Amino acid sequence: MKASWLQPSGPCTTCSCFAIQQNAQNAAEAKKENGGKLPIPKIFFGTRTHKQIAQIVKELHRTGYSYVHMTILSSREYSCVHPRISRGSNKNEKCAELLEGKEGVSCSFYHGAHRLTEHLSIPSVDKKAQVWDLEELVSLGKKFRSCAYFAARELMAYAEIVFCPYNYLLDSQIRQSVWIGTIGAGPKRRQLRATFQHTETFEFQDEVGELLLSVCQTVRRGVLCFLPSYKMLDKLKDRWLHTSLWEKLELIKTVIVEPKGGDKADFDELLQIYSDAIKSQNGKDGALLIAVCRGKVSEGLDFSDDNARAVLTIGIPFPNLKDLQVELKRKYNDQHSKARGLLTGSQWYEVQAYRALNQALGRCIRHRSDWGALILVDDR
């Protein structure tokens, strides 16, 4: 972002500059409490799927950091080792009932989680191969009759790196222990909350436009910007054409918009134009592709290396509440959540939003040498 962002005239509590100031203050306090030494930072490594976590851990195993203290956060669906509950359909509810002792007994695996935690905490004599993957965690949980789910969370206390799916970084409990680089305000310090009421205002539309322009001025080569819907895409484009911001974007990068519908040949041609613009030296620095979550661009396409040095997501892509299928699905889940072990309608609705967000964010950083910035724009 522009340097002026980091030099506000007064105290700012909504954008990233406040987080930077707060982090500096926290670091000073932590250093004081740690005998004058800065504590080792805790790194949160987010991925789109658990399979990707396994791939990352495998690569980490090959490096000189294979002895680092780490943990992997996952759902009970992946890490429950209780002989009965792990075979059931609604593991979260059954686990809660067992911990509350509703059946007259509690979970011995939960009370034995410390055995697994201690085993994984003790470094090997030769500092070899301390890192582990989720499959190994579950296997050890069965061996020690210890809850792998709760042991992994206990390990967070002194883990130097925490692997988890992206949606864990958006969880309020996880965010209490790490600053996530979400942007809640733009260059002019206007609040960015992508609810229906806010997105209808020119203030929101202009602030998002200024933010996108700033990113394009800063990040070279390819930039992807994902919006919650085609309706918002059209609304923003119309506004930016009217204010000349669109023209400013086109002076920096070749701007391409994902079409709604159309055949595969036309879509492939647009992708080729995007790719060629990034490779060519035609007076512009790469290309900007504005797309929609759940659209063709957000799912399954590989934007490695210069094709995506930054990915912005504007808002949280909740499904359309007025869509009949969404309405019926929510009602169905509410009616059958307990009997069939389903998520409630509201839970299902939130999962769909974060799944779409994960898909969009996963377009860049496609191999171990790749890099890029993930920018989540919404103060929620």
C-alpha positions as CSV (number, residue, x, y, z in Angstrom):
1,M,0.0,0.0,0.0
2,K,1.1,3.6,-0.2
3,A,3.4,4.9,2.4
4,S,1.0,7.6,3.4
5,W,-1.3,4.9,4.9
6,L,1.3,4.3,7.6
7,Q,1.5,8.0,8.7
8,P,-2.0,8.9,9.9
9,S,-2.6,12.4,11.2
10,G,-4.3,11.0,14.3
11,P,-5.0,7.7,15.9
12,C,-6.6,5.1,13.6
13,T,-8.3,1.9,14.8
14,T,-9.9,0.5,11.7
15,C,-7.1,0.0,9.1
16,S,-3.9,-1.9,9.0
17,C,-1.8,0.9,10.4
18,F,-3.4,0.5,13.8
19,A,-2.5,-3.2,13.8
20,I,1.1,-2.4,12.9
21,Q,1.3,0.1,15.8
22,Q,-0.3,-2.4,18.1
23,N,2.0,-5.2,17.1
24,A,5.0,-3.0,17.8
25,Q,3.7,-2.2,21.3
26,N,2.9,-5.9,21.9
27,A,6.4,-6.8,20.7
28,A,8.0,-4.4,23.2
29,E,6.0,-5.7,26.1
30,A,6.8,-9.3,25.1
31,K,10.5,-8.5,24.9
32,K,10.3,-7.0,28.4
33,E,8.6,-10.1,29.8
34,N,11.1,-12.4,28.0
35,G,14.2,-11.1,29.7
36,G,15.0,-8.5,27.1
37,K,14.9,-11.0,24.2
38,L,12.2,-11.0,21.5
39,P,10.1,-14.2,21.7
40,I,10.0,-16.5,18.7
41,P,7.1,-15.4,16.5
42,K,4.2,-17.7,15.9
43,I,3.5,-18.3,12.2
44,F,0.0,-19.2,11.0
45,F,0.2,-21.0,7.7
46,G,-3.3,-21.2,6.0
47,T,-4.2,-23.5,3.1
48,R,-7.3,-24.2,1.2
49,T,-7.5,-27.9,2.0
50,H,-6.1,-30.5,4.5
51,K,-4.4,-32.2,1.6
52,Q,-2.4,-29.1,0.9
53,I,-1.3,-29.1,4.6
54,A,0.1,-32.6,4.1
55,Q,2.0,-31.5,1.1
56,I,3.5,-28.5,2.9
57,V,4.5,-30.6,5.9
58,K,6.2,-33.1,3.5
59,E,8.3,-30.2,2.0
60,L,9.1,-28.9,5.5
61,H,10.4,-32.4,6.5
62,R,13.0,-32.0,3.8
63,T,14.4,-28.7,5.1
64,G,16.7,-27.9,7.9
65,Y,13.7,-26.8,10.0
66,S,12.2,-30.3,10.3
67,Y,12.5,-30.1,14.1
68,V,10.4,-26.9,14.5
69,H,7.6,-26.9,17.1
70,M,4.4,-27.1,15.2
71,T,0.8,-28.2,15.2
72,I,-2.1,-28.8,12.8
73,L,-5.6,-27.5,13.4
74,S,-8.4,-29.6,11.9
75,S,-12.0,-30.5,12.6
76,R,-13.1,-33.6,14.6
77,E,-14.1,-35.0,11.2
78,Y,-10.4,-35.5,10.5
79,S,-8.9,-35.9,14.0
80,C,-11.4,-37.7,16.3
81,V,-10.0,-41.1,17.4
82,H,-12.7,-42.2,19.8
83,P,-13.7,-45.7,18.7
84,R,-17.5,-44.9,18.7
85,I,-17.7,-41.2,17.9
86,S,-15.2,-41.3,15.1
87,R,-17.5,-43.7,13.2
88,G,-20.6,-41.5,13.7
89,S,-22.1,-38.8,11.5
90,N,-22.3,-35.8,13.9
91,K,-18.9,-35.9,15.7
92,N,-19.2,-32.3,17.1
93,E,-22.5,-32.9,18.9
94,K,-21.6,-36.4,20.1
95,C,-18.2,-35.2,21.4
96,A,-19.9,-32.4,23.3
97,E,-22.4,-34.7,24.9
98,L,-19.7,-37.1,26.0
99,L,-17.6,-34.3,27.5
100,E,-20.7,-33.1,29.4
101,G,-21.1,-36.7,30.8
102,K,-24.7,-37.0,29.6
103,E,-24.3,-40.8,29.3
104,G,-22.8,-41.1,32.8
105,V,-19.2,-41.3,31.7
106,S,-16.8,-38.7,30.2
107,C,-14.3,-39.2,27.4
108,S,-11.1,-41.0,28.5
109,F,-9.4,-39.9,25.3
110,Y,-10.0,-36.2,26.1
111,H,-8.6,-36.6,29.6
112,G,-5.6,-38.4,28.1
113,A,-4.8,-35.8,25.5
114,H,-1.8,-34.7,27.6
115,R,0.0,-38.0,26.8
116,L,0.0,-37.1,23.1
117,T,0.9,-33.5,23.7
118,E,3.9,-34.5,25.9
119,H,5.1,-37.1,23.3
120,L,5.0,-34.5,20.5
121,S,6.6,-31.8,22.7
122,I,9.7,-33.6,23.6
123,P,12.4,-33.0,21.0
124,S,14.4,-35.9,19.7
125,V,18.0,-36.2,20.8
126,D,19.4,-35.7,17.2
127,K,16.7,-33.1,16.4
128,K,15.5,-35.2,13.4
129,A,12.1,-35.3,11.8
130,Q,10.0,-33.7,14.6
131,V,7.4,-32.4,12.1
132,W,4.4,-34.6,11.6
133,D,1.3,-34.7,9.5
134,L,-2.4,-35.2,10.4
135,E,-2.3,-38.9,9.5
136,E,0.6,-39.4,11.9
137,L,-1.2,-37.3,14.6
138,V,-4.3,-39.5,14.4
139,S,-2.2,-42.7,14.4
140,L,-0.3,-41.6,17.6
141,G,-3.7,-40.6,19.1
142,K,-4.9,-44.2,18.7
143,K,-1.6,-45.5,20.0
144,F,-1.7,-43.4,23.2
145,R,-5.5,-43.5,23.5
146,S,-5.3,-39.7,23.5
147,C,-7.6,-37.2,21.7
148,A,-5.7,-35.9,18.7
149,Y,-8.2,-33.0,18.2
150,F,-7.6,-31.4,21.7
151,A,-3.9,-32.4,21.8
152,A,-3.3,-30.4,18.6
153,R,-5.0,-27.4,20.2
154,E,-2.9,-27.7,23.3
155,L,0.2,-27.7,21.2
156,M,-0.7,-24.2,19.9
157,A,0.6,-22.7,23.2
158,Y,4.3,-23.2,22.2
159,A,4.1,-24.0,18.5
160,E,6.3,-21.9,16.3
161,I,4.2,-22.7,13.2
162,V,0.5,-23.5,13.1
163,F,-1.0,-25.1,10.0
164,C,-4.7,-24.7,9.4
165,P,-7.3,-24.2,6.6
166,Y,-8.0,-20.6,5.7
167,N,-11.3,-20.5,7.5
168,Y,-9.6,-21.0,10.8
169,L,-7.9,-17.7,10.4
170,L,-11.3,-16.0,10.0
171,D,-12.5,-17.6,13.3
172,S,-12.7,-15.1,16.1
173,Q,-11.0,-17.4,18.6
174,I,-8.1,-18.0,16.3
175,R,-7.7,-14.3,15.5
176,Q,-7.3,-13.6,19.2
177,S,-3.8,-15.0,19.0
178,V,-2.6,-13.6,15.6
179,W,-3.1,-10.5,13.6
180,I,-4.6,-11.3,10.2
181,G,-4.0,-8.8,7.4
182,T,-7.6,-8.1,6.6
183,I,-8.2,-4.5,5.6
184,G,-11.2,-2.8,7.2
185,A,-10.6,0.7,5.7
186,G,-9.2,2.1,2.5
187,P,-6.6,4.8,1.6
188,K,-9.1,7.5,2.7
189,R,-9.8,5.6,6.0
190,R,-13.4,5.0,5.1
191,Q,-14.9,1.8,6.6
192,L,-15.1,-1.1,4.2
193,R,-17.9,-3.4,5.2
194,A,-19.4,-5.2,2.2
195,T,-22.9,-5.6,3.5
196,F,-25.8,-4.8,1.1
197,Q,-26.4,-1.4,2.7
198,H,-22.8,-0.3,2.5
199,T,-22.1,-1.5,-1.0
200,E,-24.9,0.6,-2.3
201,T,-23.2,3.8,-1.3
202,F,-20.8,5.8,-3.4
203,E,-18.5,6.1,-0.4
204,F,-17.9,2.4,-0.3
205,Q,-17.6,2.0,-4.1
206,D,-15.1,4.8,-4.3
207,E,-13.0,3.6,-1.4
208,V,-12.8,0.1,-2.8
209,G,-11.7,1.6,-6.1
210,E,-9.0,3.6,-4.5
211,L,-7.8,0.5,-2.6
212,L,-7.7,-1.5,-5.8
213,L,-5.8,1.3,-7.6
214,S,-3.3,1.4,-4.8
215,V,-2.7,-2.3,-4.9
216,C,-2.2,-2.2,-8.7
217,Q,0.3,0.7,-8.3
218,T,2.2,-1.4,-5.8
219,V,2.1,-5.0,-7.0
220,R,3.7,-5.8,-10.3
221,R,2.5,-8.3,-12.9
222,G,-0.8,-10.1,-12.2
223,V,-3.5,-9.1,-9.7
224,L,-6.8,-10.9,-9.1
225,C,-9.7,-9.2,-7.5
226,F,-12.7,-11.3,-6.5
227,L,-16.2,-9.9,-5.7
228,P,-19.2,-11.7,-4.1
229,S,-21.5,-11.3,-7.1
230,Y,-21.8,-10.2,-10.7
231,K,-24.3,-7.6,-9.5
232,M,-21.6,-5.9,-7.4
233,L,-19.1,-6.3,-10.2
234,D,-21.4,-4.4,-12.6
235,K,-22.2,-1.8,-10.0
236,L,-18.5,-1.1,-9.2
237,K,-17.5,-1.0,-12.9
238,D,-20.3,1.5,-13.7
239,R,-19.2,3.8,-10.8
240,W,-15.5,3.6,-11.7
241,L,-16.2,4.4,-15.3
242,H,-18.2,7.5,-14.1
243,T,-15.5,8.7,-11.8
244,S,-12.6,7.9,-14.2
245,L,-11.0,5.5,-11.8
246,W,-11.4,2.7,-14.4
247,E,-9.2,4.8,-16.7
248,K,-6.6,5.2,-14.0
249,L,-6.5,1.4,-13.6
250,E,-6.1,0.9,-17.3
251,L,-3.1,3.2,-17.4
252,I,-1.3,0.9,-15.0
253,K,-2.6,-2.6,-16.1
254,T,-4.6,-4.3,-18.7
255,V,-8.0,-4.7,-17.1
256,I,-10.1,-7.8,-17.8
257,V,-13.5,-8.6,-16.4
258,E,-14.9,-12.1,-16.0
259,P,-18.0,-12.4,-18.2
260,K,-21.2,-13.9,-16.8
261,G,-22.0,-16.9,-19.0
262,G,-20.5,-17.2,-22.5
263,D,-18.9,-20.2,-24.1
264,K,-15.5,-21.8,-23.3
265,A,-13.7,-20.4,-26.3
266,D,-14.5,-16.8,-25.4
267,F,-13.4,-17.4,-21.8
268,D,-10.2,-19.1,-22.9
269,E,-9.5,-16.1,-25.1
270,L,-9.8,-13.7,-22.2
271,L,-7.4,-15.8,-20.1
272,Q,-4.9,-15.7,-23.0
273,I,-5.2,-11.9,-23.2
274,Y,-4.5,-11.7,-19.4
275,S,-1.5,-14.0,-19.7
276,D,-0.1,-12.2,-22.7
277,A,-0.5,-8.8,-20.9
278,I,1.6,-10.1,-18.0
279,K,4.4,-11.3,-20.2
280,S,4.5,-8.4,-22.6
281,Q,6.3,-5.0,-22.1
282,N,3.7,-2.7,-23.7
283,G,4.1,0.2,-21.3
284,K,1.8,-1.3,-18.7
285,D,2.8,-3.4,-15.7
286,G,0.9,-6.6,-16.1
287,A,-2.9,-7.2,-15.8
288,L,-5.8,-7.0,-13.4
289,L,-8.5,-9.6,-13.6
290,I,-11.7,-8.8,-11.9
291,A,-13.8,-11.9,-11.2
292,V,-16.6,-13.3,-9.0
293,C,-16.4,-15.9,-6.3
294,R,-18.0,-19.2,-7.5
295,G,-17.3,-18.1,-11.0
296,K,-15.1,-19.8,-13.6
297,V,-11.9,-18.0,-12.5
298,S,-12.2,-18.8,-8.8
299,E,-12.4,-22.6,-9.1
300,G,-9.8,-24.9,-10.6
301,L,-7.6,-22.5,-12.5
302,D,-3.9,-22.1,-11.8
303,F,-2.5,-18.6,-11.5
304,S,1.0,-19.4,-10.5
305,D,4.0,-17.1,-10.3
306,D,3.6,-13.7,-12.1
307,N,0.0,-14.6,-13.0
308,A,-1.1,-13.7,-9.5
309,R,1.2,-11.8,-7.2
310,A,-1.8,-10.5,-5.3
311,V,-5.3,-11.8,-4.7
312,L,-8.0,-9.4,-3.2
313,T,-11.3,-10.6,-2.0
314,I,-13.9,-7.9,-1.4
315,G,-16.5,-8.9,1.3
316,I,-17.6,-12.4,2.3
317,P,-19.4,-14.3,-0.5
318,F,-22.5,-15.5,1.2
319,P,-25.0,-17.3,-1.1
320,N,-28.0,-15.3,-2.1
321,L,-30.6,-15.6,0.6
322,K,-33.4,-15.1,-1.9
323,D,-32.3,-18.0,-4.0
324,L,-35.0,-20.7,-3.7
325,Q,-32.4,-23.6,-3.5
326,V,-30.5,-21.8,-0.7
327,E,-33.7,-21.2,1.2
328,L,-34.9,-24.8,0.9
329,K,-31.4,-26.1,1.8
330,R,-31.3,-24.0,5.0
331,K,-34.8,-25.2,6.0
332,Y,-33.9,-28.8,5.3
333,N,-30.8,-28.7,7.4
334,D,-32.6,-27.1,10.3
335,Q,-35.3,-29.8,10.2
336,H,-32.9,-32.7,10.0
337,S,-29.7,-31.4,11.7
338,K,-30.0,-33.5,14.9
339,A,-31.6,-36.7,13.4
340,R,-29.1,-36.9,10.5
341,G,-26.1,-35.2,12.0
342,L,-26.2,-32.3,9.6
343,L,-25.1,-28.7,10.1
344,T,-27.8,-26.3,11.0
345,G,-29.1,-24.0,8.2
346,S,-27.1,-21.1,9.4
347,Q,-23.9,-23.2,9.8
348,W,-24.3,-24.6,6.3
349,Y,-24.8,-21.0,5.0
350,E,-21.6,-19.8,6.6
351,V,-19.6,-22.8,5.4
352,Q,-20.6,-22.1,1.8
353,A,-19.3,-18.5,2.1
354,Y,-15.9,-19.5,3.5
355,R,-15.6,-22.3,1.1
356,A,-16.0,-19.9,-1.8
357,L,-13.6,-17.5,-0.2
358,N,-11.0,-20.3,0.2
359,Q,-11.4,-21.3,-3.4
360,A,-10.7,-17.7,-4.6
361,L,-7.7,-17.2,-2.3
362,G,-6.3,-20.5,-3.4
363,R,-5.7,-19.3,-7.0
364,C,-2.1,-18.1,-6.2
365,I,0.9,-19.6,-4.4
366,R,0.7,-22.9,-6.3
367,H,4.1,-24.4,-5.6
368,R,6.8,-24.2,-3.0
369,S,8.8,-21.5,-4.8
370,D,5.7,-19.4,-5.5
371,W,4.8,-16.2,-3.5
372,G,2.0,-13.7,-3.4
373,A,-0.1,-11.5,-1.2
374,L,-3.6,-12.4,0.0
375,I,-5.7,-9.4,0.9
376,L,-9.1,-9.8,2.5
377,V,-11.1,-6.6,2.4
378,D,-13.9,-6.3,4.9
379,D,-13.9,-5.0,8.5
380,R,-16.0,-7.9,9.7
